[in-house]
């Protein structure tokens, strides 16, 4: 008797039109999406194309969630049934932390997980991250992004505002490029003590500027001196 009651209830949820997922062509779209600023709304809706016209009871929520997470800009997403006939999609988007120039010359963005993101119309003031390629394994890209973030954190917010590029190609010698006091300069910071080495540079820049007005690349890795790289 319990089994028969369950089967009747399931047939009711599957067959009753009140539980049908509707598209905008039906006059009322019952798929709702929130949190998608940069992720394509069209791409999100396409994931549910096969579910339109049938009961939301039949929508495999876990499968749809996995499909949605493959869309550009989506970091995570929740998918829920809202009875009688709504599917609610809540998107958490990725946050870019740097620009990346790919070998073909196109400029993308990258987030803290090392995921490459297509550019959008919104303006972002971010450094360029050098030493990362689209062909790199995702874990390698993530590790290199974390190196950049650690370096920037040590340098502090004032330095972060003026740094134009961080090069993480060599894990033993991270480098930054910036305009300091009107001069374009590249600094070699090594793999540790980034904050201390940068403070040493700023403290002695006036002397450097006077004695070496043409210097463009400075090596800060030796603790008691700053050397010019030809």
FIKOLZA-1660 file (N, C-alpha, C; in steps of 0.1 Angstrom, whole numbers, plus 5000, padded with zeros to 4 digits):
% residues 230
   i   px   py   pz ch aa at
   1 5008 4988 5000  A  X  N
   1 5000 5000 5000  A  X CA
   1 5009 5013 5000  A  X  C
   2 5020 5012 5008  A  X  N
   2 5029 5024 5009  A  X CA
   2 5035 5026 4995  A  X  C
   3 5039 5015 4989  A  X  N
   3 5046 5016 4976  A  X CA
   3 5036 5022 4965  A  X  C
   4 5024 5017 4966  A  X  N
   4 5014 5022 4956  A  X CA
   4 5011 5037 4958  A  X  C
   5 5011 5041 4971  A  X  N
   5 5008 5055 4974  A  X CA
   5 5020 5064 4968  A  X  C
   6 5032 5059 4970  A  X  N
   6 5044 5066 4965  A  X CA
   6 5044 5067 4950  A  X  C
   7 5040 5056 4943  A  X  N
   7 5039 5056 4929  A  X CA
   7 5029 5066 4924  A  X  C
   8 5017 5066 4930  A  X  N
   8 5007 5076 4926  A  X CA
   8 5011 5090 4928  A  X  C
   9 5018 5093 4940  A  X  N
   9 5023 5106 4942  A  X CA
   9 5034 5110 4932  A  X  C
  10 5042 5101 4928  A  X  N
  10 5053 5104 4919  A  X CA
  10 5047 5107 4905  A  X  C
  11 5037 5099 4901  A  X  N
  11 5030 5101 4888  A  X CA
  11 5023 5115 4888  A  X  C
  12 5018 5119 4899  A  X  N
  12 5011 5132 4901  A  X CA
  12 5021 5143 4899  A  X  C
  13 5033 5142 4905  A  X  N
  13 5044 5152 4904  A  X CA
  13 5049 5153 4890  A  X  C
  14 5049 5141 4883  A  X  N
  14 5055 5141 4869  A  X CA
  14 5045 5146 4859  A  X  C
  15 5032 5143 4860  A  X  N
  15 5022 5145 4850  A  X CA
  15 5014 5158 4852  A  X  C
  16 5012 5162 4864  A  X  N
  16 5004 5174 4866  A  X CA
  16 5010 5187 4860  A  X  C
  17 5003 5194 4851  A  X  N
  17 5008 5206 4844  A  X CA
  17 5012 5217 4854  A  X  C
  18 5008 5217 4865  A  X  N
  18 5011 5228 4875  A  X CA
  18 5026 5227 4879  A  X  C
  19 5033 5216 4876  A  X  N
  19 5047 5215 4880  A  X CA
  19 5056 5216 4868  A  X  C
  20 5051 5221 4857  A  X  N
  20 5058 5222 4844  A  X CA
  20 5067 5234 4844  A  X  C
  21 5080 5232 4840  A  X  N
  21 5089 5243 4839  A  X CA
  21 5086 5250 4826  A  X  C
  22 5084 5263 4826  A  X  N
  22 5079 5271 4815  A  X CA
  22 5091 5280 4810  A  X  C
  23 5091 5282 4797  A  X  N
  23 5100 5291 4790  A  X CA
  23 5093 5305 4788  A  X  C
  24 5101 5315 4784  A  X  N
  24 5095 5328 4782  A  X CA
  24 5085 5327 4770  A  X  C
  25 5087 5317 4761  A  X  N
  25 5078 5316 4750  A  X CA
  25 5064 5312 4755  A  X  C
  26 5064 5306 4766  A  X  N
  26 5051 5301 4772  A  X CA
  26 5044 5313 4779  A  X  C
  27 5050 5324 4779  A  X  N
  27 5044 5336 4785  A  X CA
  27 5049 5339 4799  A  X  C
  28 5055 5329 4806  A  X  N
  28 5061 5331 4819  A  X CA
  28 5072 5322 4821  A  X  C
  29 5084 5328 4822  A  X  N
  29 5096 5319 4824  A  X CA
  29 5097 5316 4839  A  X  C
  30 5097 5303 4842  A  X  N
  30 5098 5299 4856  A  X CA
  30 5111 5294 4860  A  X  C
  31 5122 5297 4852  A  X  N
  31 5136 5295 4856  A  X CA
  31 5141 5309 4860  A  X  C
  32 5145 5310 4872  A  X  N
  32 5150 5323 4877  A  X CA
  32 5165 5322 4880  A  X  C
  33 5172 5333 4876  A  X  N
  33 5187 5333 4878  A  X CA
  33 5191 5345 4885  A  X  C
  34 5199 5344 4896  A  X  N
  34 5204 5355 4903  A  X CA
  34 5219 5354 4905  A  X  C
  35 5225 5366 4906  A  X  N
  35 5240 5366 4908  A  X CA
  35 5248 5365 4896  A  X  C
  36 5242 5365 4884  A  X  N
  36 5250 5364 4871  A  X CA
  36 5252 5378 4866  A  X  C
  37 5263 5383 4868  A  X  N
  37 5267 5397 4863  A  X CA
  37 5274 5395 4849  A  X  C
  38 5284 5387 4849  A  X  N
  38 5293 5385 4838  A  X CA
  38 5290 5371 4831  A  X  C
  39 5286 5361 4838  A  X  N
  39 5282 5348 4832  A  X CA
  39 5271 5350 4823  A  X  C
  40 5271 5343 4811  A  X  N
  40 5261 5345 4801  A  X CA
  40 5247 5339 4806  A  X  C
  41 5237 5348 4806  A  X  N
  41 5224 5343 4810  A  X CA
  41 5219 5333 4799  A  X  C
  42 5222 5336 4787  A  X  N
  42 5218 5326 4776  A  X CA
  42 5224 5313 4778  A  X  C
  43 5237 5312 4782  A  X  N
  43 5243 5299 4784  A  X CA
  43 5237 5292 4796  A  X  C
  44 5234 5299 4806  A  X  N
  44 5227 5293 4818  A  X CA
  44 5214 5287 4814  A  X  C
  45 5206 5295 4806  A  X  N
  45 5192 5290 4802  A  X CA
  45 5193 5278 4793  A  X  C
  46 5204 5278 4785  A  X  N
  46 5205 5266 4776  A  X CA
  46 5207 5253 4783  A  X  C
  47 5213 5254 4795  A  X  N
  47 5215 5242 4803  A  X CA
  47 5202 5235 4806  A  X  C
  48 5191 5243 4807  A  X  N
  48 5178 5237 4811  A  X CA
  48 5169 5236 4799  A  X  C
  49 5174 5237 4787  A  X  N
  49 5165 5236 4775  A  X CA
  49 5158 5223 4775  A  X  C
  50 5165 5212 4778  A  X  N
  50 5158 5199 4778  A  X CA
  50 5148 5197 4788  A  X  C
  51 5147 5206 4798  A  X  N
  51 5138 5204 4810  A  X CA
  51 5125 5212 4807  A  X  C
  52 5126 5222 4798  A  X  N
  52 5114 5230 4796  A  X CA
  52 5102 5222 4790  A  X  C
  53 5091 5224 4796  A  X  N
  53 5079 5216 4792  A  X CA
  53 5076 5203 4800  A  X  C
  54 5085 5200 4809  A  X  N
  54 5083 5189 4817  A  X CA
  54 5084 5192 4832  A  X  C
  55 5080 5183 4841  A  X  N
  55 5079 5186 4855  A  X CA
  55 5093 5189 4861  A  X  C
  56 5093 5199 4870  A  X  N
  56 5106 5202 4877  A  X CA
  56 5110 5190 4886  A  X  C
  57 5101 5181 4889  A  X  N
  57 5104 5169 4896  A  X CA
  57 5115 5161 4889  A  X  C
  58 5115 5161 4876  A  X  N
  58 5124 5153 4868  A  X CA
  58 5137 5160 4865  A  X  C
  59 5139 5172 4869  A  X  N
  59 5152 5179 4867  A  X CA
  59 5163 5174 4876  A  X  C
  60 5173 5168 4870  A  X  N
  60 5184 5163 4878  A  X CA
  60 5193 5175 4883  A  X  C
  61 5190 5179 4895  A  X  N
  61 5197 5191 4900  A  X CA
  61 5212 5190 4901  A  X  C
  62 5217 5179 4905  A  X  N
  62 5232 5178 4906  A  X CA
  62 5238 5178 4892  A  X  C
  63 5232 5172 4882  A  X  N
  63 5238 5172 4869  A  X CA
  63 5238 5187 4863  A  X  C
  64 5227 5194 4866  A  X  N
  64 5226 5207 4860  A  X CA
  64 5236 5216 4867  A  X  C
  65 5238 5214 4880  A  X  N
  65 5248 5222 4887  A  X CA
  65 5262 5220 4881  A  X  C
  66 5265 5208 4879  A  X  N
  66 5278 5205 4873  A  X CA
  66 5280 5211 4859  A  X  C
  67 5269 5211 4851  A  X  N
  67 5270 5217 4838  A  X CA
  67 5271 5233 4839  A  X  C
  68 5265 5238 4849  A  X  N
  68 5265 5253 4850  A  X CA
  68 5279 5257 4855  A  X  C
  69 5286 5249 4863  A  X  N
  69 5299 5253 4868  A  X CA
  69 5310 5253 4857  A  X  C
  70 5306 5247 4845  A  X  N
  70 5316 5248 4834  A  X CA
  70 5315 5261 4826  A  X  C
  71 5305 5269 4829  A  X  N
  71 5303 5282 4821  A  X CA
  71 5313 5292 4826  A  X  C
  72 5318 5300 4817  A  X  N
  72 5328 5311 4820  A  X CA
  72 5322 5319 4832  A  X  C
  73 5331 5323 4841  A  X  N
  73 5328 5332 4852  A  X CA
  73 5321 5326 4864  A  X  C
  74 5315 5314 4862  A  X  N
  74 5308 5308 4873  A  X CA
  74 5318 5300 4882  A  X  C
  75 5319 5304 4894  A  X  N
  75 5328 5296 4904  A  X CA
  75 5320 5285 4911  A  X  C
  76 5308 5289 4915  A  X  N
  76 5299 5279 4922  A  X CA
  76 5284 5283 4919  A  X  C
  77 5275 5274 4921  A  X  N
  77 5261 5277 4918  A  X CA
  77 5253 5267 4926  A  X  C
  78 5241 5272 4930  A  X  N
  78 5231 5263 4936  A  X CA
  78 5219 5263 4927  A  X  C
  79 5213 5251 4927  A  X  N
  79 5201 5249 4919  A  X CA
  79 5190 5243 4928  A  X  C
  80 5179 5249 4928  A  X  N
  80 5168 5244 4938  A  X CA
  80 5154 5244 4931  A  X  C
  81 5146 5235 4935  A  X  N
  81 5132 5234 4931  A  X CA
  81 5124 5243 4940  A  X  C
  82 5116 5252 4934  A  X  N
  82 5107 5260 4942  A  X CA
  82 5093 5256 4937  A  X  C
  83 5086 5249 4945  A  X  N
  83 5073 5244 4941  A  X CA
  83 5063 5255 4940  A  X  C
  84 5054 5255 4930  A  X  N
  84 5051 5242 4922  A  X CA
  84 5059 5241 4909  A  X  C
  85 5064 5252 4903  A  X  N
  85 5070 5250 4890  A  X CA
  85 5082 5259 4887  A  X  C
  86 5090 5262 4897  A  X  N
  86 5101 5271 4895  A  X CA
  86 5114 5264 4898  A  X  C
  87 5124 5267 4890  A  X  N
  87 5138 5263 4893  A  X CA
  87 5146 5276 4896  A  X  C
  88 5152 5277 4907  A  X  N
  88 5160 5289 4911  A  X CA
  88 5175 5286 4910  A  X  C
  89 5182 5294 4902  A  X  N
  89 5196 5293 4901  A  X CA
  89 5203 5305 4907  A  X  C
  90 5212 5302 4917  A  X  N
  90 5219 5313 4923  A  X CA
  90 5234 5311 4920  A  X  C
  91 5240 5321 4914  A  X  N
  91 5253 5320 4908  A  X CA
  91 5263 5328 4917  A  X  C
  92 5275 5322 4920  A  X  N
  92 5286 5329 4926  A  X CA
  92 5297 5330 4916  A  X  C
  93 5300 5342 4912  A  X  N
  93 5309 5344 4901  A  X CA
  93 5323 5345 4906  A  X  C
  94 5333 5343 4897  A  X  N
  94 5347 5344 4900  A  X CA
  94 5351 5358 4901  A  X  C
  95 5362 5361 4908  A  X  N
  95 5367 5374 4910  A  X CA
  95 5381 5375 4904  A  X  C
  96 5383 5383 4893  A  X  N
  96 5396 5384 4887  A  X CA
  96 5406 5391 4896  A  X  C
  97 5418 5387 4895  A  X  N
  97 5429 5393 4903  A  X CA
  97 5440 5398 4895  A  X  C
  98 5440 5395 4882  A  X  N
  98 5451 5400 4873  A  X CA
  98 5447 5398 4858  A  X  C
  99 5454 5405 4850  A  X  N
  99 5453 5403 4835  A  X CA
  99 5464 5394 4831  A  X  C
 100 5461 5386 4820  A  X  N
 100 5471 5377 4815  A  X CA
 100 5471 5379 4799  A  X  C
 101 5482 5381 4794  A  X  N
 101 5483 5382 4779  A  X CA
 101 5488 5368 4773  A  X  C
 102 5479 5363 4765  A  X  N
 102 5482 5349 4759  A  X CA
 102 5491 5351 4747  A  X  C
 103 5497 5340 4743  A  X  N
 103 5506 5340 4731  A  X CA
 103 5500 5346 4719  A  X  C
 104 5487 5344 4717  A  X  N
 104 5481 5350 4704  A  X CA
 104 5478 5364 4705  A  X  C
 105 5482 5371 4717  A  X  N
 105 5480 5385 4718  A  X CA
 105 5467 5389 4725  A  X  C
 106 5458 5380 4727  A  X  N
 106 5446 5383 4734  A  X CA
 106 5448 5385 4749  A  X  C
 107 5441 5393 4755  A  X  N
 107 5442 5396 4770  A  X CA
 107 5430 5390 4777  A  X  C
 108 5433 5382 4786  A  X  N
 108 5422 5376 4795  A  X CA
 108 5425 5380 4809  A  X  C
 109 5416 5376 4818  A  X  N
 109 5418 5378 4832  A  X CA
 109 5419 5365 4839  A  X  C
 110 5424 5365 4851  A  X  N
 110 5426 5352 4858  A  X CA
 110 5422 5354 4873  A  X  C
 111 5416 5344 4879  A  X  N
 111 5411 5345 4893  A  X CA
 111 5421 5338 4902  A  X  C
 112 5417 5338 4915  A  X  N
 112 5426 5332 4925  A  X CA
 112 5428 5317 4924  A  X  C
 113 5419 5311 4916  A  X  N
 113 5420 5296 4914  A  X CA
 113 5428 5293 4902  A  X  C
 114 5433 5303 4895  A  X  N
 114 5441 5301 4882  A  X CA
 114 5432 5299 4870  A  X  C
 115 5419 5302 4871  A  X  N
 115 5410 5300 4860  A  X CA
 115 5410 5313 4851  A  X  C
 116 5412 5311 4838  A  X  N
 116 5412 5322 4829  A  X CA
 116 5398 5326 4826  A  X  C
 117 5396 5339 4825  A  X  N
 117 5383 5345 4823  A  X CA
 117 5383 5355 4811  A  X  C
 118 5373 5354 4803  A  X  N
 118 5372 5363 4791  A  X CA
 118 5370 5377 4797  A  X  C
 119 5375 5387 4790  A  X  N
 119 5373 5401 4794  A  X CA
 119 5358 5405 4792  A  X  C
 120 5355 5415 4801  A  X  N
 120 5341 5420 4800  A  X CA
 120 5342 5435 4799  A  X  C
 121 5331 5442 4797  A  X  N
 121 5331 5456 4795  A  X CA
 121 5334 5464 4808  A  X  C
 122 5332 5458 4820  A  X  N
 122 5335 5465 4832  A  X CA
 122 5350 5467 4834  A  X  C
 123 5353 5479 4839  A  X  N
 123 5367 5483 4840  A  X CA
 123 5373 5477 4853  A  X  C
 124 5384 5471 4852  A  X  N
 124 5392 5465 4863  A  X CA
 124 5406 5471 4864  A  X  C
 125 5410 5476 4875  A  X  N
 125 5424 5481 4877  A  X CA
 125 5432 5470 4884  A  X  C
 126 5439 5462 4875  A  X  N
 126 5446 5450 4880  A  X CA
 126 5460 5450 4874  A  X  C
 127 5469 5443 4880  A  X  N
 127 5482 5442 4874  A  X CA
 127 5482 5431 4863  A  X  C
 128 5492 5431 4854  A  X  N
 128 5494 5421 4845  A  X CA
 128 5502 5410 4851  A  X  C
 129 5498 5397 4850  A  X  N
 129 5505 5386 4855  A  X CA
 129 5513 5379 4844  A  X  C
 130 5526 5380 4844  A  X  N
 130 5535 5374 4834  A  X CA
 130 5540 5360 4840  A  X  C
 131 5543 5351 4831  A  X  N
 131 5547 5338 4835  A  X CA
 131 5536 5328 4836  A  X  C
 132 5525 5331 4831  A  X  N
 132 5513 5321 4831  A  X CA
 132 5508 5319 4817  A  X  C
 133 5506 5307 4813  A  X  N
 133 5501 5304 4800  A  X CA
 133 5488 5296 4801  A  X  C
 134 5480 5297 4790  A  X  N
 134 5467 5289 4790  A  X CA
 134 5470 5274 4790  A  X  C
 135 5481 5270 4784  A  X  N
 135 5485 5256 4784  A  X CA
 135 5490 5250 4797  A  X  C
 136 5493 5259 4807  A  X  N
 136 5497 5254 4820  A  X CA
 136 5486 5246 4827  A  X  C
 137 5490 5235 4834  A  X  N
 137 5480 5229 4842  A  X CA
 137 5474 5238 4852  A  X  C
 138 5461 5236 4855  A  X  N
 138 5453 5246 4863  A  X CA
 138 5460 5247 4877  A  X  C
 139 5465 5237 4883  A  X  N
 139 5472 5238 4896  A  X CA
 139 5484 5246 4895  A  X  C
 140 5491 5245 4884  A  X  N
 140 5503 5254 4882  A  X CA
 140 5499 5269 4881  A  X  C
 141 5489 5271 4874  A  X  N
 141 5484 5285 4873  A  X CA
 141 5480 5290 4886  A  X  C
 142 5473 5282 4894  A  X  N
 142 5468 5286 4907  A  X CA
 142 5480 5289 4916  A  X  C
 143 5490 5281 4916  A  X  N
 143 5502 5283 4925  A  X CA
 143 5508 5296 4921  A  X  C
 144 5510 5299 4908  A  X  N
 144 5516 5311 4904  A  X CA
 144 5508 5324 4908  A  X  C
 145 5495 5322 4907  A  X  N
 145 5486 5334 4911  A  X CA
 145 5488 5336 4926  A  X  C
 146 5489 5325 4934  A  X  N
 146 5491 5327 4948  A  X CA
 146 5504 5333 4952  A  X  C
 147 5514 5330 4944  A  X  N
 147 5527 5337 4946  A  X CA
 147 5526 5352 4944  A  X  C
 148 5519 5356 4933  A  X  N
 148 5516 5370 4930  A  X CA
 148 5509 5377 4942  A  X  C
 149 5498 5370 4946  A  X  N
 149 5490 5376 4957  A  X CA
 149 5498 5377 4970  A  X  C
 150 5507 5367 4973  A  X  N
 150 5515 5368 4985  A  X CA
 150 5525 5380 4984  A  X  C
 151 5531 5382 4972  A  X  N
 151 5540 5393 4970  A  X CA
 151 5533 5406 4972  A  X  C
 152 5521 5408 4965  A  X  N
 152 5514 5420 4966  A  X CA
 152 5509 5423 4981  A  X  C
 153 5506 5413 4988  A  X  N
 153 5501 5415 5002  A  X CA
 153 5513 5420 5010  A  X  C
 154 5525 5415 5008  A  X  N
 154 5537 5419 5015  A  X CA
 154 5540 5433 5012  A  X  C
 155 5539 5437 4999  A  X  N
 155 5543 5451 4995  A  X CA
 155 5533 5461 5000  A  X  C
 156 5521 5457 5003  A  X  N
 156 5511 5467 5009  A  X CA
 156 5503 5474 4999  A  X  C
 157 5492 5480 5003  A  X  N
 157 5482 5486 4994  A  X CA
 157 5488 5498 4986  A  X  C
 158 5497 5506 4991  A  X  N
 158 5503 5517 4984  A  X CA
 158 5510 5512 4972  A  X  C
 159 5519 5502 4974  A  X  N
 159 5526 5497 4962  A  X CA
 159 5517 5490 4952  A  X  C
 160 5507 5483 4957  A  X  N
 160 5498 5476 4948  A  X CA
 160 5491 5486 4938  A  X  C
 161 5489 5498 4942  A  X  N
 161 5482 5508 4933  A  X CA
 161 5490 5512 4921  A  X  C
 162 5503 5510 4922  A  X  N
 162 5512 5515 4911  A  X CA
 162 5519 5504 4903  A  X  C
 163 5518 5492 4908  A  X  N
 163 5525 5480 4901  A  X CA
 163 5517 5477 4889  A  X  C
 164 5524 5477 4878  A  X  N
 164 5518 5474 4865  A  X CA
 164 5519 5459 4861  A  X  C
 165 5530 5452 4865  A  X  N
 165 5532 5438 4861  A  X CA
 165 5539 5431 4873  A  X  C
 166 5535 5418 4874  A  X  N
 166 5542 5409 4883  A  X CA
 166 5546 5397 4875  A  X  C
 167 5559 5394 4875  A  X  N
 167 5564 5382 4867  A  X CA
 167 5567 5371 4876  A  X  C
 168 5560 5360 4875  A  X  N
 168 5562 5348 4884  A  X CA
 168 5568 5336 4876  A  X  C
 169 5574 5339 4864  A  X  N
 169 5579 5328 4856  A  X CA
 169 5590 5320 4864  A  X  C
 170 5598 5327 4871  A  X  N
 170 5609 5321 4879  A  X CA
 170 5605 5322 4894  A  X  C
 171 5602 5310 4900  A  X  N
 171 5597 5310 4913  A  X CA
 171 5607 5315 4923  A  X  C
 172 5620 5314 4919  A  X  N
 172 5631 5319 4928  A  X CA
 172 5634 5334 4926  A  X  C
 173 5627 5340 4917  A  X  N
 173 5630 5354 4914  A  X CA
 173 5618 5361 4909  A  X  C
 174 5609 5364 4917  A  X  N
 174 5597 5372 4913  A  X CA
 174 5601 5386 4910  A  X  C
 175 5595 5392 4900  A  X  N
 175 5598 5405 4895  A  X CA
 175 5586 5414 4894  A  X  C
 176 5587 5427 4896  A  X  N
 176 5576 5436 4894  A  X CA
 176 5581 5447 4885  A  X  C
 177 5571 5453 4878  A  X  N
 177 5574 5465 4870  A  X CA
 177 5564 5476 4874  A  X  C
 178 5569 5488 4875  A  X  N
 178 5561 5499 4879  A  X CA
 178 5567 5512 4874  A  X  C
 179 5560 5523 4875  A  X  N
 179 5565 5536 4873  A  X CA
 179 5567 5542 4887  A  X  C
 180 5579 5545 4890  A  X  N
 180 5582 5551 4903  A  X CA
 180 5589 5564 4901  A  X  C
 181 5583 5575 4907  A  X  N
 181 5589 5588 4906  A  X CA
 181 5591 5592 4891  A  X  C
 182 5582 5588 4882  A  X  N
 182 5582 5591 4868  A  X CA
 182 5592 5583 4860  A  X  C
 183 5597 5572 4866  A  X  N
 183 5607 5564 4859  A  X CA
 183 5601 5549 4858  A  X  C
 184 5601 5543 4846  A  X  N
 184 5597 5529 4845  A  X CA
 184 5608 5520 4850  A  X  C
 185 5605 5512 4860  A  X  N
 185 5615 5504 4867  A  X CA
 185 5611 5490 4868  A  X  C
 186 5620 5480 4867  A  X  N
 186 5617 5466 4870  A  X CA
 186 5626 5462 4882  A  X  C
 187 5619 5456 4892  A  X  N
 187 5626 5452 4904  A  X CA
 187 5626 5437 4905  A  X  C
 188 5638 5431 4908  A  X  N
 188 5640 5417 4910  A  X CA
 188 5639 5415 4925  A  X  C
 189 5629 5407 4930  A  X  N
 189 5627 5406 4945  A  X CA
 189 5630 5392 4950  A  X  C
 190 5634 5383 4942  A  X  N
 190 5637 5369 4948  A  X CA
 190 5625 5362 4951  A  X  C
 191 5626 5354 4962  A  X  N
 191 5615 5345 4966  A  X CA
 191 5610 5347 4980  A  X  C
 192 5615 5358 4987  A  X  N
 192 5611 5360 5001  A  X CA
 192 5614 5375 5005  A  X  C
 193 5609 5379 5016  A  X  N
 193 5611 5392 5022  A  X CA
 193 5608 5403 5012  A  X  C
 194 5597 5401 5005  A  X  N
 194 5594 5411 4995  A  X CA
 194 5592 5425 5001  A  X  C
 195 5584 5426 5012  A  X  N
 195 5582 5438 5018  A  X CA
 195 5594 5446 5022  A  X  C
 196 5603 5438 5029  A  X  N
 196 5615 5445 5034  A  X CA
 196 5624 5449 5022  A  X  C
 197 5625 5442 5012  A  X  N
 197 5633 5445 5000  A  X CA
 197 5627 5457 4993  A  X  C
 198 5614 5458 4992  A  X  N
 198 5608 5469 4986  A  X CA
 198 5610 5482 4994  A  X  C
 199 5608 5481 5007  A  X  N
 199 5611 5493 5016  A  X CA
 199 5625 5498 5014  A  X  C
 200 5634 5489 5013  A  X  N
 200 5648 5492 5011  A  X CA
 200 5650 5500 4998  A  X  C
 201 5643 5496 4988  A  X  N
 201 5644 5503 4975  A  X CA
 201 5638 5517 4976  A  X  C
 202 5626 5518 4982  A  X  N
 202 5620 5532 4983  A  X CA
 202 5629 5541 4992  A  X  C
 203 5635 5535 5003  A  X  N
 203 5643 5544 5012  A  X CA
 203 5655 5549 5005  A  X  C
 204 5661 5542 4995  A  X  N
 204 5673 5546 4988  A  X CA
 204 5671 5551 4974  A  X  C
 205 5658 5552 4970  A  X  N
 205 5656 5556 4956  A  X CA
 205 5662 5569 4952  A  X  C
 206 5661 5579 4961  A  X  N
 206 5666 5592 4958  A  X CA
 206 5681 5592 4955  A  X  C
 207 5688 5583 4962  A  X  N
 207 5703 5582 4960  A  X CA
 207 5705 5574 4946  A  X  C
 208 5697 5564 4944  A  X  N
 208 5698 5557 4931  A  X CA
 208 5695 5566 4920  A  X  C
 209 5684 5574 4921  A  X  N
 209 5680 5583 4910  A  X CA
 209 5691 5593 4907  A  X  C
 210 5698 5597 4917  A  X  N
 210 5709 5607 4915  A  X CA
 210 5721 5600 4909  A  X  C
 211 5725 5589 4914  A  X  N
 211 5738 5582 4909  A  X CA
 211 5736 5574 4896  A  X  C
 212 5723 5569 4894  A  X  N
 212 5721 5560 4883  A  X CA
 212 5708 5564 4876  A  X  C
 213 5708 5575 4870  A  X  N
 213 5695 5580 4864  A  X CA
 213 5690 5572 4852  A  X  C
 214 5699 5564 4846  A  X  N
 214 5694 5556 4835  A  X CA
 214 5691 5541 4839  A  X  C
 215 5693 5538 4851  A  X  N
 215 5690 5524 4856  A  X CA
 215 5675 5520 4854  A  X  C
 216 5673 5509 4848  A  X  N
 216 5659 5505 4846  A  X CA
 216 5655 5491 4853  A  X  C
 217 5665 5483 4855  A  X  N
 217 5663 5471 4862  A  X CA
 217 5672 5470 4874  A  X  C
 218 5666 5468 4886  A  X  N
 218 5674 5467 4898  A  X CA
 218 5672 5454 4905  A  X  C
 219 5683 5448 4910  A  X  N
 219 5683 5435 4917  A  X CA
 219 5683 5438 4932  A  X  C
 220 5673 5434 4939  A  X  N
 220 5672 5437 4954  A  X CA
 220 5674 5424 4962  A  X  C
 221 5679 5414 4956  A  X  N
 221 5680 5401 4963  A  X CA
 221 5692 5400 4973  A  X  C
 222 5702 5408 4971  A  X  N
 222 5713 5409 4981  A  X CA
 222 5709 5418 4992  A  X  C
 223 5710 5413 5004  A  X  N
 223 5704 5420 5015  A  X CA
 223 5710 5434 5018  A  X  C
 224 5723 5436 5016  A  X  N
 224 5729 5448 5020  A  X CA
 224 5733 5458 5008  A  X  C
 225 5726 5455 4996  A  X  N
 225 5729 5463 4985  A  X CA
 225 5718 5462 4974  A  X  C
 226 5718 5472 4966  A  X  N
 226 5710 5472 4954  A  X CA
 226 5718 5473 4942  A  X  C
 227 5717 5464 4932  A  X  N
 227 5726 5464 4921  A  X CA
 227 5718 5466 4908  A  X  C
 228 5725 5472 4898  A  X  N
 228 5718 5474 4885  A  X CA
 228 5721 5463 4876  A  X  C
 229 5710 5459 4869  A  X  N
 229 5711 5448 4859  A  X CA
 229 5712 5454 4846  A  X  C
 230 5722 5452 4838  A  X  N
 230 5724 5458 4825  A  X CA
 230 5715 5451 4815  A  X  C
% end
